[in-house]
Amino acid sequence: MGDRLPLSADELLDIVDERDRVVGQARRSVAYAERLRHRCAFVLARDAAGRTFVHRRTAGKLVFPSRYDMFVGGVVGAGESYDEAALREAEEELGVTGLPAPVPLFKFLYETPRHAWWSAVYEVRCPVEVAPQVEEVAWYAFLTEEELHRRLTEWDWVPDGLDAYRRLLAWRQAEGSG
């Protein structure tokens, strides 16, 4: 999957209902323009030291351009599984191959007046040096949890990623794993 091109505005997405069941398909640009519920994968990537990959999106992104994100990931293509999309997107955005399969953690429905997508949250260790896609990533660094928490109120974050991160922290607390 790592050699597949990133999804374009013309690529087909599965459209899903409130229970995440496929009810049709639409082009990505149409799904965004008409607020059709689709699927996304969010992958929290950590380096060997446990630091989190954080990046600023490029200005040309379809949604949330030039904002910071603590996840790599993106939309799930038509007929693609969340697991396949998580690995594809992580390898593409990080610019690596041979990543271990991202570990699925939980799913949630992200809905605002402008956006609607089912979100599957994953975590992965990135054991190699990253070379992020210049089309996707304008700036990046690996931050410690303390550094990331300090930046939460200082930087302009993508709202879906910030929501996913807050849910991840609550999920970890509920699971007793951190």
C-alpha positions, 0 to 999 in steps of 0.5 A: 500500500505504501506506493499508492498515491495520496488521495486526491480531491477526485478520489472516491470515498465510501460514504457512511451512516451514523453507525459507520455502515457504507451507504454509498460513494462520492468523490472527496471534493463532493464529500467535503462540499456537501458534508457527507459522512466518510471515514478517516484514520488518525495515527499517533506516531512516536519515535524510538524515544517515545516522542510524538511526531508533530507537524504543520500542514501545508497551505494547500491542504483541502481542510485545515491548511497551515494548522498543526497536527499531532496525528498523521493520517487522512481519509479512507479510500472507497473499499479500503479498510481503516487499518489499510488507510492508517498504514498507507497514510502513516508511511506516506506522510512520514516518508518511510516504508516498512512501518509496523502495522499501526495499533487500533485504539478506538473510533469516534464520530467527529461532527461539526456544522462543516465536517462529518467523519468517522475517525479511527485512532491508531498508534505506531512506533516509527523505528526509522528516520522520517522524511515527511512528504513536502506536499503534506508537511510544512514543518515537523518535530518530535515532541515530548508529552510535556512539550506537546501539552505546552503547545496545545494552547500556543499553536493553531491545531487542526480541530479534529486532531485536537478532539482526537488527542483529547479523546486519546488522553481520556481513553488512556486514563480510562484504560489505566495505561498512562 
